[in-house]
Amino acid sequence: MSGIKQPNPWYVGVVSGMASYIDSAAIVSNGTALVIYQKALGITSAEIGILSGILTLCIALGAFFGGRLGDYYGRRNVFIITMAMVLMGSLLLAFSAHFMFLLVGTVLVGLATGADLPVSLATISEAATDNNRGKIIGLSNLLWFAGICATMAISALVGGWGKTGAQTLYLHVGLVAAILLVLRWSLPESPMWLVAHQERLSGKATVRAQKNSYADLIRGKYLWPFMALSLFYMFTNLAANTGGQFGAYVAVNIVGISVEKNALWNLLLMPVGVLSGLLFMKLVDTSKRMLVFIIGACFFAGGFFMPVVLNFSSISWFCCLLFTAIGSGMAFEGMMKVWSQESFPTMLRATAQGAIVGLARLTCGVLAFVTPVLLDAGPVVLYSILSTVVASGMFIGWLCFHGKQRNEFSSEAEILSDKSPDFLSTSTHSATTN
């Protein structure tokens, strides 16, 4: 490894981590642009529902299969193809006037963004070291947040432009994808994956070469972290996704504040989320990781419980937004990403991450169908359920990871250090030709 020039891990972190930016920007842009297209192109409410549902479903399916493809064919091959798909899909969404072309564009963007996330995270974690892996993975969370902020800013500027405004939103996603396609072309394949791939082809009995199928996730020492991470992310993401999809509805129809006031509060609290994420990046690679998680878990679960305790008043709603902004930066998706990268070997890493993300996205899609019914039964019922589910997910995460830190990179790093540059050169040729 010492004889091979490695790209700066922070550079890899930005170029690969922009998958999170594309993910959030594509979802937010689609929601706004389709509303504009309703008048500009005459698409119906039913068609908007179909396109929105297809996007969610394709992101989930993309995560399931993209992670597996990244472990089997290589990180670089997959994340170059996904950016090309996002670019093509965005162009279709921007310049098509027919529903079927919009559907094809939505499928391309959904599958690509879902597939890109687990592969890009594996690329980041394998380029990093134990001293900066959590920080660089945490950076992807800030990039996800940046995607939302940039899209909201563009929406505020072009929202009244009609069809041109919707096209601008989609072209923003396509432009970022085009830039990333160029930048990712210069990134080499993960040396860690190359070694594992060569060992698998030659039949060597190493853990990383032999543990490479979905079945390995549900047996042996990988079963417990896979189950724990799936439940942790599924439960916490259910609440976060519900807040994102139906937060404005609850604020206006139940709390009794205006759309503008709710949006202003969310805008004012954005820096809080950023500061929370920066604190996570500072401490995640230290002995204080679990303390940060516990504090964040209390804020995140407590935030959803505040409207229940204070009966959906303006104060309780502001506290809900504030507490969840703090908690999400310290004990939500960033922590899931770090734990999932550390818990599985090279040829299983993206597969596991994709399965965890895919399960959570599918569950959120199902819950969205019954959320209006739960709101009709009473918002106290829904938010009591959400706070309980979040607390359960946090407890499962703590239960699995509160002891000695899991780190599959430790043994892999020792094996990699024994490999010569000549071996890696051979591996590169093998991976290219197979």
Summary of the structure (lengths in Angstrom):
residues: 434
radius of gyration: 21.5
end to end distance: 22.6
largest distance: 67.5
contacts: 1641
relative contact order: 0.14
helix: 85%
strand: 0%
